[in-house]
Amino acid sequence: MTGRNIKIGVEFGWQKLFNGHHLISFRAGRNGPYNSVGWSMNLFGFKVDFAKYSEEIGGYAGELEDKRTSLQVSLIF
């Protein structure tokens, strides 16, 4: 087993709402050699998710890191 096979993460949420989502959530994790962080916020029926993470785009693990940022807005009910 090498470091590139490790996938681990944790999420903390505060104030669970009626729909099962938390008002605010924070996430952190590791996908192989790359870290990821993110958060979620639920306001007035909308959920906003933000994440910074990396994907491997090279021919082998550790060759080429592609840093990515994601912002998603969802309607929840």
ZAKOL-974808 format. One record per residue: x, y, z of N, C-alpha, C in turn; residue number from 1; residue in three letters. Coordinates in nm, 4 decimals. Each point is the difference from the previous one (the first is absolute). Layout:
N
<<X; Y; Z>; <X; Y; Z>; <X; Y; Z>; NUM; "ALA">
...
% end
This chain:
77
<<0.0841; -0.1173; 0.0000>; <-0.0841; 0.1173; 0.0000>; <0.0892; 0.1244; 0.0000>; 1; "MET">
<<-0.0357; 0.0966; -0.0810>; <0.0746; 0.1252; -0.0065>; <-0.0921; 0.1157; 0.0354>; 2; "THR">
<<0.0576; 0.1194; 0.0134>; <-0.0778; 0.1188; 0.0339>; <-0.1047; 0.0358; -0.1036>; 3; "GLY">
<<0.0194; -0.0415; -0.1231>; <-0.0964; 0.0353; -0.1045>; <-0.1301; -0.0792; 0.0113>; 4; "ARG">
<<0.0003; -0.1069; 0.0807>; <-0.1201; -0.0808; 0.0176>; <-0.0873; 0.0461; 0.1154>; 5; "ASN">
<<0.0472; 0.0929; 0.0806>; <-0.0736; 0.0429; 0.1188>; <-0.1050; 0.1039; -0.0369>; 6; "ILE">
<<-0.1233; -0.0257; 0.0443>; <-0.1108; 0.0938; -0.0168>; <-0.0675; 0.0131; 0.1357>; 7; "LYS">
<<0.0010; 0.1222; 0.0544>; <-0.0549; 0.0213; 0.1332>; <-0.0578; 0.1413; 0.0066>; 8; "ILE">
<<-0.1039; 0.0186; 0.0812>; <-0.0600; 0.1313; 0.0128>; <-0.0865; 0.0100; 0.1239>; 9; "GLY">
<<-0.0343; 0.1228; 0.0340>; <-0.0837; 0.0269; 0.1157>; <-0.0900; 0.1189; -0.0320>; 10; "VAL">
<<-0.1199; 0.0002; 0.0564>; <-0.0939; 0.1108; -0.0188>; <-0.0646; 0.0330; 0.1331>; 11; "GLU">
<<-0.0073; 0.1293; 0.0315>; <-0.0644; 0.0479; 0.1211>; <-0.1149; 0.0905; -0.0396>; 12; "PHE">
<<-0.1167; -0.0239; 0.0581>; <-0.1165; 0.0819; -0.0295>; <-0.0553; 0.0633; 0.1261>; 13; "GLY">
<<-0.0688; 0.1115; -0.0186>; <-0.0597; 0.0718; 0.1123>; <-0.1453; 0.0304; -0.0314>; 14; "TRP">
<<-0.0874; -0.0226; 0.0954>; <-0.1421; 0.0325; -0.0078>; <-0.0707; -0.0767; -0.1116>; 15; "GLN">
<<-0.0389; -0.1234; 0.0290>; <-0.0700; -0.0824; -0.0983>; <-0.1395; 0.0578; -0.0264>; 16; "LYS">
<<-0.0360; 0.0134; -0.1268>; <-0.1282; 0.0580; -0.0406>; <-0.1059; -0.1078; -0.0191>; 17; "LEU">
<<-0.1224; 0.0410; -0.0259>; <-0.1123; -0.0923; -0.0177>; <0.0189; -0.0939; -0.1185>; 18; "PHE">
<<0.0782; 0.0384; -0.0981>; <0.0185; -0.0810; -0.1204>; <0.1191; -0.0953; 0.0094>; 19; "ASN">
<<0.0627; -0.0097; 0.1164>; <0.1117; -0.0917; 0.0194>; <0.1364; 0.0587; -0.0306>; 20; "GLY">
<<0.0054; 0.1192; -0.0581>; <0.1270; 0.0663; -0.0275>; <0.0367; 0.0889; 0.1188>; 21; "HIS">
<<0.1286; 0.0317; 0.0132>; <0.0449; 0.0918; 0.1039>; <-0.0026; 0.1430; -0.0536>; 22; "HIS">
<<-0.0161; 0.0946; 0.0909>; <0.0031; 0.1408; -0.0385>; <0.1377; 0.0346; -0.0569>; 23; "LEU">
<<0.1060; -0.0434; 0.0686>; <0.1372; 0.0225; -0.0465>; <0.0790; -0.1296; 0.0198>; 24; "ILE">
<<0.0769; -0.0391; -0.1006>; <0.0864; -0.1182; 0.0088>; <0.1388; 0.0345; -0.0524>; 25; "SER">
<<0.1008; -0.0575; 0.0636>; <0.1387; 0.0152; -0.0442>; <0.0574; -0.1385; -0.0265>; 26; "PHE">
<<0.0766; -0.0139; -0.1089>; <0.0576; -0.1287; -0.0392>; <0.1498; 0.0148; -0.0251>; 27; "ARG">
<<0.0725; -0.1083; 0.0286>; <0.1427; -0.0075; -0.0324>; <0.0315; -0.1458; -0.0281>; 28; "ALA">
<<0.0894; -0.0225; -0.0944>; <0.0329; -0.1374; -0.0332>; <0.1301; -0.0119; -0.0759>; 29; "GLY">
<<0.0298; -0.1235; -0.0338>; <0.1212; -0.0304; -0.0750>; <-0.0313; -0.1107; -0.0986>; 30; "ARG">
<<0.0336; 0.0234; -0.1257>; <-0.0168; -0.0981; -0.1065>; <0.1393; -0.0311; -0.0537>; 31; "ASN">
<<0.0584; -0.1068; 0.0508>; <0.1382; -0.0313; -0.0382>; <0.0929; 0.1084; 0.0497>; 32; "GLY">
<<0.0826; 0.0578; -0.0872>; <0.0951; 0.1023; 0.0448>; <-0.0593; 0.1410; 0.0050>; 33; "PRO">
<<-0.1293; 0.0155; -0.0290>; <-0.0600; 0.1330; -0.0126>; <-0.1025; 0.0280; 0.1093>; 34; "TYR">
<<0.0036; 0.1213; 0.0555>; <-0.0955; 0.0433; 0.1020>; <-0.1225; 0.0633; -0.0652>; 35; "ASN">
<<-0.1111; -0.0007; 0.0738>; <-0.1202; 0.0687; -0.0458>; <-0.0675; 0.0657; 0.1198>; 36; "SER">
<<-0.0653; 0.1131; -0.0248>; <-0.0756; 0.0705; 0.1029>; <-0.1282; 0.0518; -0.0629>; 37; "VAL">
<<-0.1004; 0.0226; 0.0838>; <-0.1251; 0.0531; -0.0529>; <-0.0959; 0.0380; 0.1116>; 38; "GLY">
<<-0.1087; 0.0630; -0.0390>; <-0.1053; 0.0367; 0.0938>; <-0.1342; 0.0023; -0.0712>; 39; "TRP">
<<-0.1063; -0.0085; 0.0783>; <-0.1373; 0.0085; -0.0509>; <-0.0786; 0.0932; 0.0907>; 40; "SER">
<<-0.0955; 0.0705; -0.0590>; <-0.0871; 0.0879; 0.0761>; <-0.1408; -0.0102; -0.0573>; 41; "MET">
<<-0.0986; -0.0147; 0.0876>; <-0.1397; -0.0091; -0.0400>; <-0.0736; 0.1255; 0.0456>; 42; "ASN">
<<-0.0507; 0.0768; -0.0956>; <-0.0700; 0.1236; 0.0311>; <-0.1285; 0.0098; -0.0807>; 43; "LEU">
<<-0.1115; 0.0093; 0.0687>; <-0.1291; 0.0284; -0.0635>; <-0.0319; -0.0952; -0.1153>; 44; "PHE">
<<0.0267; -0.1281; 0.0176>; <-0.0319; -0.0990; -0.1022>; <0.1055; -0.0178; -0.1080>; 45; "GLY">
<<0.1114; 0.0687; 0.0107>; <0.1101; -0.0159; -0.0942>; <0.1202; -0.0571; 0.0738>; 46; "PHE">
<<0.0729; -0.0887; -0.0643>; <0.1219; -0.0571; 0.0564>; <0.1172; 0.0447; -0.0870>; 47; "LYS">
<<0.1008; 0.0590; 0.0619>; <0.1199; 0.0445; -0.0695>; <0.1152; -0.0890; 0.0452>; 48; "VAL">
<<0.0667; -0.0646; -0.0961>; <0.1148; -0.0859; 0.0280>; <0.1242; 0.0583; -0.0672>; 49; "ASP">
<<0.1104; 0.0020; 0.0733>; <0.1278; 0.0466; -0.0530>; <0.1056; -0.1049; 0.0336>; 50; "PHE">
<<0.0878; -0.0300; -0.0950>; <0.1071; -0.0973; 0.0241>; <0.1249; 0.0362; -0.0788>; 51; "ALA">
<<0.1153; -0.0277; 0.0583>; <0.1300; 0.0099; -0.0682>; <0.0623; -0.1377; 0.0102>; 52; "LYS">
<<0.0363; -0.0570; -0.1136>; <0.0541; -0.1347; -0.0031>; <0.0910; -0.0165; -0.1206>; 53; "TYR">
<<0.0654; -0.1149; -0.0107>; <0.0901; -0.0280; -0.1118>; <-0.0360; -0.1332; -0.0634>; 54; "SER">
<<0.0212; -0.0090; -0.1294>; <-0.0185; -0.1239; -0.0760>; <0.1324; -0.0359; -0.0646>; 55; "GLU">
<<0.0236; -0.1267; -0.0155>; <0.1210; -0.0488; -0.0672>; <-0.0291; -0.0106; -0.1498>; 56; "GLU">
<<0.0772; 0.0692; -0.0828>; <-0.0234; -0.0062; -0.1447>; <0.1205; -0.0549; -0.0763>; 57; "ILE">
<<0.1009; -0.0421; 0.0722>; <0.1193; -0.0549; -0.0646>; <-0.0171; -0.1475; -0.0340>; 58; "GLY">
<<0.1019; -0.0563; -0.0551>; <-0.0020; -0.1397; -0.0386>; <0.0188; -0.0949; 0.1165>; 59; "GLY">
<<0.0525; 0.0491; 0.1128>; <0.0188; -0.0813; 0.1195>; <-0.0188; 0.0897; 0.1219>; 60; "TYR">
<<-0.0227; -0.0587; 0.1145>; <-0.0279; 0.0745; 0.1222>; <0.1151; 0.0928; 0.0357>; 61; "ALA">
<<-0.0325; 0.1251; 0.0255>; <0.0999; 0.0985; 0.0381>; <0.0671; 0.0702; -0.1159>; 62; "GLY">
<<-0.0345; -0.0344; -0.1245>; <0.0654; 0.0624; -0.1156>; <-0.0463; 0.1439; -0.0204>; 63; "GLU">
<<-0.1329; 0.0221; -0.0038>; <-0.0510; 0.1325; -0.0323>; <-0.1279; 0.0287; 0.0790>; 64; "LEU">
<<0.0058; 0.1006; 0.0871>; <-0.1128; 0.0391; 0.0841>; <-0.0792; 0.1108; -0.0694>; 65; "GLU">
<<-0.1325; -0.0146; -0.0027>; <-0.0887; 0.1020; -0.0542>; <-0.0842; 0.0541; 0.1148>; 66; "ASP">
<<0.0313; 0.1216; 0.0452>; <-0.0731; 0.0608; 0.1113>; <-0.1339; 0.0524; -0.0513>; 67; "LYS">
<<-0.1057; -0.0274; 0.0775>; <-0.1349; 0.0379; -0.0422>; <-0.0754; 0.0678; 0.1129>; 68; "ARG">
<<-0.0947; 0.0854; -0.0394>; <-0.0897; 0.0668; 0.0941>; <-0.1413; -0.0192; -0.0504>; 69; "THR">
<<-0.0907; -0.0295; 0.0922>; <-0.1385; -0.0268; -0.0371>; <-0.0938; 0.0853; 0.0844>; 70; "SER">
<<-0.0996; 0.0598; -0.0641>; <-0.1050; 0.0743; 0.0686>; <-0.1326; -0.0493; -0.0568>; 71; "LEU">
<<-0.0888; -0.0464; 0.0866>; <-0.1278; -0.0554; -0.0442>; <-0.1113; 0.0612; 0.0826>; 72; "GLN">
<<-0.1097; 0.0384; -0.0652>; <-0.1185; 0.0517; 0.0672>; <-0.1145; -0.0931; -0.0335>; 73; "VAL">
<<-0.0692; -0.0491; 0.1059>; <-0.1096; -0.0951; -0.0184>; <-0.1247; 0.0495; 0.0699>; 74; "SER">
<<-0.1141; -0.0372; -0.0516>; <-0.1293; 0.0261; 0.0644>; <-0.0336; -0.1222; 0.0827>; 75; "LEU">
<<-0.0228; 0.0173; 0.1304>; <-0.0337; -0.1117; 0.0864>; <-0.1388; 0.0206; 0.0566>; 76; "ILE">
<<-0.0685; -0.1114; 0.0228>; <-0.1341; 0.0060; 0.0610>; <-0.0300; -0.1267; 0.0725>; 77; "PHE">
% end
